[in-house]
Amino acid sequence: MALLLEQQGHPIKATTPKEGAIQWTETLGIFKGTKNLDLAKAFIRYALSAEGQVRTAILPAYQANIPSRAGWVLMQKEHPDWSKRLRQNLKGPNILSQYHAGRISIRKLPVQQPIKTWDEAWTKFKNL
């Protein structure tokens, strides 16, 4: 949300605190028995392409970093302002620098609570 507000000209800047942050990861999948297998595969191929990654990264309701170098190159070429905002600098410090420094960690599955507890909390949060 901070990146969208920044893009709209509001005086806000997204940052990772020195204490670190947690990242979540999203996935795409195809259900067994899907009726449109070829279409589903084509969509996933597109989503994994540099163009698909760039378009997904700058959606109005959700911004995200791109996982491939080809996506970073295309982002810098077509949307240099977004490339800077997402800290996807090909030369010098960038978002990956924060991973290497241990400031961003991938969220792991719950250790102390059953997954059902997390699912219930997430469902409750979404329905607020």
Chimera marker file (.cmm) of the C-alpha trace (Angstrom):
<marker_set name="trace">
<marker id="1" x="0.000" y="0.000" z="0.000" r="1" g="1" b="0" radius="0.5"/>
<marker id="2" x="2.846" y="2.395" z="0.790" r="1" g="1" b="0" radius="0.5"/>
<marker id="3" x="4.233" y="2.000" z="-2.732" r="1" g="1" b="0" radius="0.5"/>
<marker id="4" x="0.851" y="2.799" z="-4.273" r="1" g="1" b="0" radius="0.5"/>
<marker id="5" x="0.473" y="5.896" z="-2.106" r="1" g="1" b="0" radius="0.5"/>
<marker id="6" x="4.009" y="6.964" z="-3.018" r="1" g="1" b="0" radius="0.5"/>
<marker id="7" x="3.231" y="6.463" z="-6.722" r="1" g="1" b="0" radius="0.5"/>
<marker id="8" x="0.190" y="8.716" z="-6.301" r="1" g="1" b="0" radius="0.5"/>
<marker id="9" x="2.417" y="11.495" z="-4.963" r="1" g="1" b="0" radius="0.5"/>
<marker id="10" x="1.783" y="11.148" z="-1.236" r="1" g="1" b="0" radius="0.5"/>
<marker id="11" x="4.781" y="11.876" z="1.045" r="1" g="1" b="0" radius="0.5"/>
<marker id="12" x="5.408" y="8.293" z="2.120" r="1" g="1" b="0" radius="0.5"/>
<marker id="13" x="8.291" y="5.862" z="1.639" r="1" g="1" b="0" radius="0.5"/>
<marker id="14" x="8.348" y="2.088" z="2.159" r="1" g="1" b="0" radius="0.5"/>
<marker id="15" x="11.382" y="0.712" z="3.960" r="1" g="1" b="0" radius="0.5"/>
<marker id="16" x="12.567" y="-2.386" z="5.761" r="1" g="1" b="0" radius="0.5"/>
<marker id="17" x="13.241" y="-1.696" z="9.447" r="1" g="1" b="0" radius="0.5"/>
<marker id="18" x="16.716" y="-2.457" z="10.808" r="1" g="1" b="0" radius="0.5"/>
<marker id="19" x="15.091" y="-5.161" z="12.973" r="1" g="1" b="0" radius="0.5"/>
<marker id="20" x="14.085" y="-6.973" z="9.786" r="1" g="1" b="0" radius="0.5"/>
<marker id="21" x="10.843" y="-8.021" z="8.153" r="1" g="1" b="0" radius="0.5"/>
<marker id="22" x="8.989" y="-11.114" z="7.009" r="1" g="1" b="0" radius="0.5"/>
<marker id="23" x="8.104" y="-11.780" z="3.396" r="1" g="1" b="0" radius="0.5"/>
<marker id="24" x="5.371" y="-14.012" z="2.118" r="1" g="1" b="0" radius="0.5"/>
<marker id="25" x="5.469" y="-15.888" z="-1.141" r="1" g="1" b="0" radius="0.5"/>
<marker id="26" x="2.599" y="-16.571" z="-3.473" r="1" g="1" b="0" radius="0.5"/>
<marker id="27" x="2.325" y="-19.454" z="-5.889" r="1" g="1" b="0" radius="0.5"/>
<marker id="28" x="0.398" y="-20.502" z="-8.949" r="1" g="1" b="0" radius="0.5"/>
<marker id="29" x="-0.852" y="-24.028" z="-9.415" r="1" g="1" b="0" radius="0.5"/>
<marker id="30" x="-3.109" y="-26.169" z="-11.523" r="1" g="1" b="0" radius="0.5"/>
<marker id="31" x="-5.725" y="-28.332" z="-9.893" r="1" g="1" b="0" radius="0.5"/>
<marker id="32" x="-5.931" y="-31.972" z="-10.852" r="1" g="1" b="0" radius="0.5"/>
<marker id="33" x="-8.763" y="-32.509" z="-13.288" r="1" g="1" b="0" radius="0.5"/>
<marker id="34" x="-8.938" y="-28.886" z="-14.448" r="1" g="1" b="0" radius="0.5"/>
<marker id="35" x="-11.111" y="-28.444" z="-17.530" r="1" g="1" b="0" radius="0.5"/>
<marker id="36" x="-8.783" y="-25.903" z="-19.176" r="1" g="1" b="0" radius="0.5"/>
<marker id="37" x="-5.337" y="-27.432" z="-18.693" r="1" g="1" b="0" radius="0.5"/>
<marker id="38" x="-3.784" y="-25.818" z="-21.781" r="1" g="1" b="0" radius="0.5"/>
<marker id="39" x="-5.154" y="-22.402" z="-20.838" r="1" g="1" b="0" radius="0.5"/>
<marker id="40" x="-3.926" y="-22.790" z="-17.246" r="1" g="1" b="0" radius="0.5"/>
<marker id="41" x="-0.440" y="-23.726" z="-18.463" r="1" g="1" b="0" radius="0.5"/>
<marker id="42" x="-0.418" y="-20.774" z="-20.868" r="1" g="1" b="0" radius="0.5"/>
<marker id="43" x="-1.374" y="-18.413" z="-18.033" r="1" g="1" b="0" radius="0.5"/>
<marker id="44" x="1.399" y="-19.725" z="-15.789" r="1" g="1" b="0" radius="0.5"/>
<marker id="45" x="3.928" y="-19.407" z="-18.640" r="1" g="1" b="0" radius="0.5"/>
<marker id="46" x="2.818" y="-15.798" z="-19.117" r="1" g="1" b="0" radius="0.5"/>
<marker id="47" x="2.950" y="-15.055" z="-15.382" r="1" g="1" b="0" radius="0.5"/>
<marker id="48" x="6.525" y="-16.377" z="-15.289" r="1" g="1" b="0" radius="0.5"/>
<marker id="49" x="7.595" y="-14.315" z="-18.312" r="1" g="1" b="0" radius="0.5"/>
<marker id="50" x="9.350" y="-10.977" z="-17.870" r="1" g="1" b="0" radius="0.5"/>
<marker id="51" x="6.270" y="-9.147" z="-19.220" r="1" g="1" b="0" radius="0.5"/>
<marker id="52" x="3.920" y="-11.003" z="-16.874" r="1" g="1" b="0" radius="0.5"/>
<marker id="53" x="6.170" y="-10.318" z="-13.885" r="1" g="1" b="0" radius="0.5"/>
<marker id="54" x="6.375" y="-6.607" z="-14.688" r="1" g="1" b="0" radius="0.5"/>
<marker id="55" x="2.607" y="-6.298" z="-15.119" r="1" g="1" b="0" radius="0.5"/>
<marker id="56" x="2.002" y="-8.165" z="-11.854" r="1" g="1" b="0" radius="0.5"/>
<marker id="57" x="4.623" y="-6.144" z="-9.960" r="1" g="1" b="0" radius="0.5"/>
<marker id="58" x="2.875" y="-2.828" z="-10.588" r="1" g="1" b="0" radius="0.5"/>
<marker id="59" x="-0.782" y="-3.759" z="-10.195" r="1" g="1" b="0" radius="0.5"/>
<marker id="60" x="-2.720" y="-0.832" z="-8.689" r="1" g="1" b="0" radius="0.5"/>
<marker id="61" x="-3.849" y="-2.856" z="-5.676" r="1" g="1" b="0" radius="0.5"/>
<marker id="62" x="-0.629" y="-4.759" z="-5.057" r="1" g="1" b="0" radius="0.5"/>
<marker id="63" x="3.023" y="-4.142" z="-5.814" r="1" g="1" b="0" radius="0.5"/>
<marker id="64" x="5.745" y="-6.763" z="-5.542" r="1" g="1" b="0" radius="0.5"/>
<marker id="65" x="9.340" y="-7.437" z="-6.414" r="1" g="1" b="0" radius="0.5"/>
<marker id="66" x="10.181" y="-9.410" z="-9.524" r="1" g="1" b="0" radius="0.5"/>
<marker id="67" x="12.008" y="-12.718" z="-9.059" r="1" g="1" b="0" radius="0.5"/>
<marker id="68" x="13.929" y="-12.805" z="-12.369" r="1" g="1" b="0" radius="0.5"/>
<marker id="69" x="16.745" y="-10.751" z="-13.869" r="1" g="1" b="0" radius="0.5"/>
<marker id="70" x="14.859" y="-10.600" z="-17.191" r="1" g="1" b="0" radius="0.5"/>
<marker id="71" x="11.941" y="-9.011" z="-15.328" r="1" g="1" b="0" radius="0.5"/>
<marker id="72" x="14.238" y="-6.477" z="-13.660" r="1" g="1" b="0" radius="0.5"/>
<marker id="73" x="15.757" y="-5.527" z="-17.030" r="1" g="1" b="0" radius="0.5"/>
<marker id="74" x="12.315" y="-5.080" z="-18.605" r="1" g="1" b="0" radius="0.5"/>
<marker id="75" x="11.071" y="-3.097" z="-15.588" r="1" g="1" b="0" radius="0.5"/>
<marker id="76" x="14.037" y="-0.712" z="-15.797" r="1" g="1" b="0" radius="0.5"/>
<marker id="77" x="13.458" y="-0.267" z="-19.534" r="1" g="1" b="0" radius="0.5"/>
<marker id="78" x="9.672" y="0.237" z="-19.456" r="1" g="1" b="0" radius="0.5"/>
<marker id="79" x="9.005" y="1.560" z="-15.943" r="1" g="1" b="0" radius="0.5"/>
<marker id="80" x="12.211" y="3.071" z="-14.492" r="1" g="1" b="0" radius="0.5"/>
<marker id="81" x="10.216" y="4.908" z="-11.813" r="1" g="1" b="0" radius="0.5"/>
<marker id="82" x="8.747" y="1.626" z="-10.552" r="1" g="1" b="0" radius="0.5"/>
<marker id="83" x="12.131" y="-0.077" z="-10.802" r="1" g="1" b="0" radius="0.5"/>
<marker id="84" x="13.537" y="2.564" z="-8.457" r="1" g="1" b="0" radius="0.5"/>
<marker id="85" x="10.526" y="2.408" z="-6.126" r="1" g="1" b="0" radius="0.5"/>
<marker id="86" x="10.801" y="-1.398" z="-5.871" r="1" g="1" b="0" radius="0.5"/>
<marker id="87" x="14.569" y="-1.117" z="-5.315" r="1" g="1" b="0" radius="0.5"/>
<marker id="88" x="15.368" y="-3.310" z="-8.314" r="1" g="1" b="0" radius="0.5"/>
<marker id="89" x="18.666" y="-1.632" z="-9.187" r="1" g="1" b="0" radius="0.5"/>
<marker id="90" x="20.855" y="-3.834" z="-11.410" r="1" g="1" b="0" radius="0.5"/>
<marker id="91" x="23.996" y="-1.907" z="-10.447" r="1" g="1" b="0" radius="0.5"/>
<marker id="92" x="24.564" y="-1.311" z="-6.756" r="1" g="1" b="0" radius="0.5"/>
<marker id="93" x="22.467" y="-1.928" z="-3.641" r="1" g="1" b="0" radius="0.5"/>
<marker id="94" x="18.963" y="-3.261" z="-4.263" r="1" g="1" b="0" radius="0.5"/>
<marker id="95" x="16.205" y="-5.234" z="-2.581" r="1" g="1" b="0" radius="0.5"/>
<marker id="96" x="18.340" y="-8.396" z="-2.670" r="1" g="1" b="0" radius="0.5"/>
<marker id="97" x="20.970" y="-6.623" z="-0.567" r="1" g="1" b="0" radius="0.5"/>
<marker id="98" x="18.463" y="-6.671" z="2.280" r="1" g="1" b="0" radius="0.5"/>
<marker id="99" x="18.013" y="-10.451" z="1.927" r="1" g="1" b="0" radius="0.5"/>
<marker id="100" x="21.781" y="-10.978" z="1.982" r="1" g="1" b="0" radius="0.5"/>
<marker id="101" x="22.069" y="-8.761" z="5.062" r="1" g="1" b="0" radius="0.5"/>
<marker id="102" x="19.409" y="-10.850" z="6.824" r="1" g="1" b="0" radius="0.5"/>
<marker id="103" x="16.925" y="-7.964" z="7.010" r="1" g="1" b="0" radius="0.5"/>
<marker id="104" x="14.196" y="-9.817" z="5.094" r="1" g="1" b="0" radius="0.5"/>
<marker id="105" x="13.256" y="-13.400" z="5.927" r="1" g="1" b="0" radius="0.5"/>
<marker id="106" x="10.917" y="-15.754" z="4.137" r="1" g="1" b="0" radius="0.5"/>
<marker id="107" x="7.969" y="-16.633" z="6.381" r="1" g="1" b="0" radius="0.5"/>
<marker id="108" x="8.143" y="-20.208" z="7.547" r="1" g="1" b="0" radius="0.5"/>
<marker id="109" x="5.244" y="-22.471" z="8.373" r="1" g="1" b="0" radius="0.5"/>
<marker id="110" x="3.933" y="-22.125" z="11.933" r="1" g="1" b="0" radius="0.5"/>
<marker id="111" x="5.954" y="-23.935" z="14.548" r="1" g="1" b="0" radius="0.5"/>
<marker id="112" x="3.948" y="-23.365" z="17.719" r="1" g="1" b="0" radius="0.5"/>
<marker id="113" x="0.416" y="-23.337" z="16.334" r="1" g="1" b="0" radius="0.5"/>
<marker id="114" x="-1.405" y="-25.734" z="14.056" r="1" g="1" b="0" radius="0.5"/>
<marker id="115" x="-1.936" y="-24.441" z="10.507" r="1" g="1" b="0" radius="0.5"/>
<marker id="116" x="-5.696" y="-24.371" z="11.223" r="1" g="1" b="0" radius="0.5"/>
<marker id="117" x="-5.093" y="-21.629" z="13.812" r="1" g="1" b="0" radius="0.5"/>
<marker id="118" x="-3.255" y="-19.517" z="11.218" r="1" g="1" b="0" radius="0.5"/>
<marker id="119" x="-5.990" y="-20.134" z="8.637" r="1" g="1" b="0" radius="0.5"/>
<marker id="120" x="-8.680" y="-19.045" z="11.089" r="1" g="1" b="0" radius="0.5"/>
<marker id="121" x="-6.743" y="-15.892" z="12.028" r="1" g="1" b="0" radius="0.5"/>
<marker id="122" x="-6.205" y="-14.992" z="8.365" r="1" g="1" b="0" radius="0.5"/>
<marker id="123" x="-9.866" y="-15.580" z="7.531" r="1" g="1" b="0" radius="0.5"/>
<marker id="124" x="-10.936" y="-13.388" z="10.453" r="1" g="1" b="0" radius="0.5"/>
<marker id="125" x="-8.502" y="-10.648" z="9.396" r="1" g="1" b="0" radius="0.5"/>
<marker id="126" x="-9.774" y="-10.669" z="5.788" r="1" g="1" b="0" radius="0.5"/>
<marker id="127" x="-13.369" y="-10.336" z="6.993" r="1" g="1" b="0" radius="0.5"/>
<marker id="128" x="-12.787" y="-7.303" z="9.241" r="1" g="1" b="0" radius="0.5"/>
<link id1="1" id2="2" r="1" g="1" b="0" radius="0.2"/>
<link id1="2" id2="3" r="1" g="1" b="0" radius="0.2"/>
<link id1="3" id2="4" r="1" g="1" b="0" radius="0.2"/>
<link id1="4" id2="5" r="1" g="1" b="0" radius="0.2"/>
<link id1="5" id2="6" r="1" g="1" b="0" radius="0.2"/>
<link id1="6" id2="7" r="1" g="1" b="0" radius="0.2"/>
<link id1="7" id2="8" r="1" g="1" b="0" radius="0.2"/>
<link id1="8" id2="9" r="1" g="1" b="0" radius="0.2"/>
<link id1="9" id2="10" r="1" g="1" b="0" radius="0.2"/>
<link id1="10" id2="11" r="1" g="1" b="0" radius="0.2"/>
<link id1="11" id2="12" r="1" g="1" b="0" radius="0.2"/>
<link id1="12" id2="13" r="1" g="1" b="0" radius="0.2"/>
<link id1="13" id2="14" r="1" g="1" b="0" radius="0.2"/>
<link id1="14" id2="15" r="1" g="1" b="0" radius="0.2"/>
<link id1="15" id2="16" r="1" g="1" b="0" radius="0.2"/>
<link id1="16" id2="17" r="1" g="1" b="0" radius="0.2"/>
<link id1="17" id2="18" r="1" g="1" b="0" radius="0.2"/>
<link id1="18" id2="19" r="1" g="1" b="0" radius="0.2"/>
<link id1="19" id2="20" r="1" g="1" b="0" radius="0.2"/>
<link id1="20" id2="21" r="1" g="1" b="0" radius="0.2"/>
<link id1="21" id2="22" r="1" g="1" b="0" radius="0.2"/>
<link id1="22" id2="23" r="1" g="1" b="0" radius="0.2"/>
<link id1="23" id2="24" r="1" g="1" b="0" radius="0.2"/>
<link id1="24" id2="25" r="1" g="1" b="0" radius="0.2"/>
<link id1="25" id2="26" r="1" g="1" b="0" radius="0.2"/>
<link id1="26" id2="27" r="1" g="1" b="0" radius="0.2"/>
<link id1="27" id2="28" r="1" g="1" b="0" radius="0.2"/>
<link id1="28" id2="29" r="1" g="1" b="0" radius="0.2"/>
<link id1="29" id2="30" r="1" g="1" b="0" radius="0.2"/>
<link id1="30" id2="31" r="1" g="1" b="0" radius="0.2"/>
<link id1="31" id2="32" r="1" g="1" b="0" radius="0.2"/>
<link id1="32" id2="33" r="1" g="1" b="0" radius="0.2"/>
<link id1="33" id2="34" r="1" g="1" b="0" radius="0.2"/>
<link id1="34" id2="35" r="1" g="1" b="0" radius="0.2"/>
<link id1="35" id2="36" r="1" g="1" b="0" radius="0.2"/>
<link id1="36" id2="37" r="1" g="1" b="0" radius="0.2"/>
<link id1="37" id2="38" r="1" g="1" b="0" radius="0.2"/>
<link id1="38" id2="39" r="1" g="1" b="0" radius="0.2"/>
<link id1="39" id2="40" r="1" g="1" b="0" radius="0.2"/>
<link id1="40" id2="41" r="1" g="1" b="0" radius="0.2"/>
<link id1="41" id2="42" r="1" g="1" b="0" radius="0.2"/>
<link id1="42" id2="43" r="1" g="1" b="0" radius="0.2"/>
<link id1="43" id2="44" r="1" g="1" b="0" radius="0.2"/>
<link id1="44" id2="45" r="1" g="1" b="0" radius="0.2"/>
<link id1="45" id2="46" r="1" g="1" b="0" radius="0.2"/>
<link id1="46" id2="47" r="1" g="1" b="0" radius="0.2"/>
<link id1="47" id2="48" r="1" g="1" b="0" radius="0.2"/>
<link id1="48" id2="49" r="1" g="1" b="0" radius="0.2"/>
<link id1="49" id2="50" r="1" g="1" b="0" radius="0.2"/>
<link id1="50" id2="51" r="1" g="1" b="0" radius="0.2"/>
<link id1="51" id2="52" r="1" g="1" b="0" radius="0.2"/>
<link id1="52" id2="53" r="1" g="1" b="0" radius="0.2"/>
<link id1="53" id2="54" r="1" g="1" b="0" radius="0.2"/>
<link id1="54" id2="55" r="1" g="1" b="0" radius="0.2"/>
<link id1="55" id2="56" r="1" g="1" b="0" radius="0.2"/>
<link id1="56" id2="57" r="1" g="1" b="0" radius="0.2"/>
<link id1="57" id2="58" r="1" g="1" b="0" radius="0.2"/>
<link id1="58" id2="59" r="1" g="1" b="0" radius="0.2"/>
<link id1="59" id2="60" r="1" g="1" b="0" radius="0.2"/>
<link id1="60" id2="61" r="1" g="1" b="0" radius="0.2"/>
<link id1="61" id2="62" r="1" g="1" b="0" radius="0.2"/>
<link id1="62" id2="63" r="1" g="1" b="0" radius="0.2"/>
<link id1="63" id2="64" r="1" g="1" b="0" radius="0.2"/>
<link id1="64" id2="65" r="1" g="1" b="0" radius="0.2"/>
<link id1="65" id2="66" r="1" g="1" b="0" radius="0.2"/>
<link id1="66" id2="67" r="1" g="1" b="0" radius="0.2"/>
<link id1="67" id2="68" r="1" g="1" b="0" radius="0.2"/>
<link id1="68" id2="69" r="1" g="1" b="0" radius="0.2"/>
<link id1="69" id2="70" r="1" g="1" b="0" radius="0.2"/>
<link id1="70" id2="71" r="1" g="1" b="0" radius="0.2"/>
<link id1="71" id2="72" r="1" g="1" b="0" radius="0.2"/>
<link id1="72" id2="73" r="1" g="1" b="0" radius="0.2"/>
<link id1="73" id2="74" r="1" g="1" b="0" radius="0.2"/>
<link id1="74" id2="75" r="1" g="1" b="0" radius="0.2"/>
<link id1="75" id2="76" r="1" g="1" b="0" radius="0.2"/>
<link id1="76" id2="77" r="1" g="1" b="0" radius="0.2"/>
<link id1="77" id2="78" r="1" g="1" b="0" radius="0.2"/>
<link id1="78" id2="79" r="1" g="1" b="0" radius="0.2"/>
<link id1="79" id2="80" r="1" g="1" b="0" radius="0.2"/>
<link id1="80" id2="81" r="1" g="1" b="0" radius="0.2"/>
<link id1="81" id2="82" r="1" g="1" b="0" radius="0.2"/>
<link id1="82" id2="83" r="1" g="1" b="0" radius="0.2"/>
<link id1="83" id2="84" r="1" g="1" b="0" radius="0.2"/>
<link id1="84" id2="85" r="1" g="1" b="0" radius="0.2"/>
<link id1="85" id2="86" r="1" g="1" b="0" radius="0.2"/>
<link id1="86" id2="87" r="1" g="1" b="0" radius="0.2"/>
<link id1="87" id2="88" r="1" g="1" b="0" radius="0.2"/>
<link id1="88" id2="89" r="1" g="1" b="0" radius="0.2"/>
<link id1="89" id2="90" r="1" g="1" b="0" radius="0.2"/>
<link id1="90" id2="91" r="1" g="1" b="0" radius="0.2"/>
<link id1="91" id2="92" r="1" g="1" b="0" radius="0.2"/>
<link id1="92" id2="93" r="1" g="1" b="0" radius="0.2"/>
<link id1="93" id2="94" r="1" g="1" b="0" radius="0.2"/>
<link id1="94" id2="95" r="1" g="1" b="0" radius="0.2"/>
<link id1="95" id2="96" r="1" g="1" b="0" radius="0.2"/>
<link id1="96" id2="97" r="1" g="1" b="0" radius="0.2"/>
<link id1="97" id2="98" r="1" g="1" b="0" radius="0.2"/>
<link id1="98" id2="99" r="1" g="1" b="0" radius="0.2"/>
<link id1="99" id2="100" r="1" g="1" b="0" radius="0.2"/>
<link id1="100" id2="101" r="1" g="1" b="0" radius="0.2"/>
<link id1="101" id2="102" r="1" g="1" b="0" radius="0.2"/>
<link id1="102" id2="103" r="1" g="1" b="0" radius="0.2"/>
<link id1="103" id2="104" r="1" g="1" b="0" radius="0.2"/>
<link id1="104" id2="105" r="1" g="1" b="0" radius="0.2"/>
<link id1="105" id2="106" r="1" g="1" b="0" radius="0.2"/>
<link id1="106" id2="107" r="1" g="1" b="0" radius="0.2"/>
<link id1="107" id2="108" r="1" g="1" b="0" radius="0.2"/>
<link id1="108" id2="109" r="1" g="1" b="0" radius="0.2"/>
<link id1="109" id2="110" r="1" g="1" b="0" radius="0.2"/>
<link id1="110" id2="111" r="1" g="1" b="0" radius="0.2"/>
<link id1="111" id2="112" r="1" g="1" b="0" radius="0.2"/>
<link id1="112" id2="113" r="1" g="1" b="0" radius="0.2"/>
<link id1="113" id2="114" r="1" g="1" b="0" radius="0.2"/>
<link id1="114" id2="115" r="1" g="1" b="0" radius="0.2"/>
<link id1="115" id2="116" r="1" g="1" b="0" radius="0.2"/>
<link id1="116" id2="117" r="1" g="1" b="0" radius="0.2"/>
<link id1="117" id2="118" r="1" g="1" b="0" radius="0.2"/>
<link id1="118" id2="119" r="1" g="1" b="0" radius="0.2"/>
<link id1="119" id2="120" r="1" g="1" b="0" radius="0.2"/>
<link id1="120" id2="121" r="1" g="1" b="0" radius="0.2"/>
<link id1="121" id2="122" r="1" g="1" b="0" radius="0.2"/>
<link id1="122" id2="123" r="1" g="1" b="0" radius="0.2"/>
<link id1="123" id2="124" r="1" g="1" b="0" radius="0.2"/>
<link id1="124" id2="125" r="1" g="1" b="0" radius="0.2"/>
<link id1="125" id2="126" r="1" g="1" b="0" radius="0.2"/>
<link id1="126" id2="127" r="1" g="1" b="0" radius="0.2"/>
<link id1="127" id2="128" r="1" g="1" b="0" radius="0.2"/>
</marker_set>
